[in-house]
């Protein structure tokens, strides 16, 4: 499995760590086995740094699946914060009695960086679109397939077409002189 997997017994002591859980927590399985889960799997809120909920205790108390709160960060053995996502579930025996907890989680640091970069790019694009829209210079952005994308009011006035009309025509054939079409 590509996720970190940690298991604990009903006393909240670690019974299993897979290699990915070892890498994320900073604890070797042989050192973690038998330790209180709270000392191996410590979480905080990424924004406030307030201690995270003890999801293992909650699973034992409620007997059901529990998702980690949004913006949860794992505190590694060396004190680093690693943003994580996923959930914990009860381990049940054949009689349906809860006999432990399994926690499956993964690092979402790169995912969050990509999301932040996309939000920043979108913000910059919106600023640029606003500048173009308010510009007195005619601006129309064409795509290779002949569609027009971003069009400002000055471009509509210059061509005599509305934005809707401009987006419905093949601009390369309609608006471009024959000698420029290639």
N, C-alpha and C positions, 0 to 999 in steps of 0.2 A: 504494500500500500504506500502511496506517495505522501500520506499525511503522518503526522506524529500521533502515536497511540500510547496512552498511559492508562494503567488499570490500578485500582485500589480495592482493598477489602472493605467490609462493613465497618471496620474500626478506622477507616480513612488512611490506611498505611499502603504505600506503593507495593504492588505485586508484579508489575510489568512495565517496562519502557522499551519501545522499539528504537532502532538506531536513529530515526529522525527525531523522536522525542529526546533522545540523549543529546543530539546536536543542538536542538532548539533550547532546551533547558540548561545545557551545560553540565548535566549530571550523567555520569556513567551508570548504567543499570545496576551494576554490582554495588555501587555506593548508595543508590537511591532505594533499593529494595528494603522494605521494612520501615523506611522513614515516613513520617507524617506527610501526606500529600501536600498539605499547605506549605511545607518547607521546600518542596520540589517545584510545585506548580503555583507560583505566586503571581497574581495579576493585579493590575491597576487600570483605571480609566485613563486612556491616552491623553485626554484634554485636561482633566482635573488632577490626575495622579492619585485620586482617592483609591483606597484598596478595593479590589474587585470582589464580587460575590464569591463565596465558597460554593461553586457549582457542584462539587462532589457531595458535599453535605446536603445540598438541596435535593439532588437525585436520590440520595439515601432516605431523606425525609419524605419526599413526595412519591418516589417509586416510578417516576416517568422521565422522559427525555427533557433535557434542559439545554437551550441554546445559550451560548455566551452572549453577554450584552454587547451592543455596538461599541466600537472604539475601545476594545479590550487590548491591553498590552501585557505580555508575559515578561516578568522580571527574571532574567537569566541568572545563573549561579554567580556570574561575575558582575551583576548589577545592570546590564544593558536592558533596554526595553525593546521588545519585539512585538509589533502589532500582529494579533492573531484573530482567527475566526474559527468557529465550528461549534460542536456540541458535546454533551455528556449524556450517557444513557445507563440505565441499570443493567447489571448482569444478573440473570435469574437462573435458578436451578430448574430441574425438570418439574418440580412441584409449583414453580412460579414464584418462589421466595427470592427476594433480592439478596444476593450474596456478594455483591461488589458493584463497582462502577467502572465504566470505560469512558475515557475522554479522548476524542479525536479532534485534532486541531492542526492548523497550518499557518505559516508565516504569510502575511498579506502586505508586507512592507513594499515590495516592488509594485504590487497592484495599486496601492495607495499613491505611490509616486507617479505612476502612469495616469491615474485618475486626476491627481492634482495638476499634472502637466496638461492634460486635456482641458480641464477647467480654465487654466490660464490661457491656453491657446484660444478657447472659445471667447474668453473675455477680450483678448486682443482683437480677435476677428470682429466682435461686436463694436469695439471702439472704432476700428478701421471702417466698418460698414457705416457707422454713424457719421464719420468725417466725409466719406464719399457721398452719402445721401444728402448732406447739407452743402456740398460743394456746388459752386456755380459752373464748374467745368463739367462738360458732358462725360459720363463714365458708363460704360457697359462692358461687362466681362463675358467673353464668349468661351464656350467649351469646344473641343475638337469635333464633337458630334453635331455641331451646328446650333446648339441651344445657347441662349443667353441666360446668364445667371444674375449677378448683381447689376442693377440698372438704377441710375438716379434720375431725378426729375429733369435735370438739364439735358440728359440723353433723350428722354421722351420728347422734350420740346424740340430738340435739334432734329430728330427723325420724324416727328409728327405722329408717332405711334404711342399707344399707352403701354405701360409695363406688361400688362396681360397679353396684348397683341405681340409685343416684342418677344415674349417668352414662347409664343405659339408658332413663330416663323423660324425658318432656317436663315439666320442672320448672315451667314457666309454667302448665300446666294442672293438674298434680298437687299442687304445694305452695303455689301462690298462691291466696289467696281470690278468688272471682269478681270482686269490686269492684276488685281491684288488677291484674287481668290486662291491661288496656289499657296 
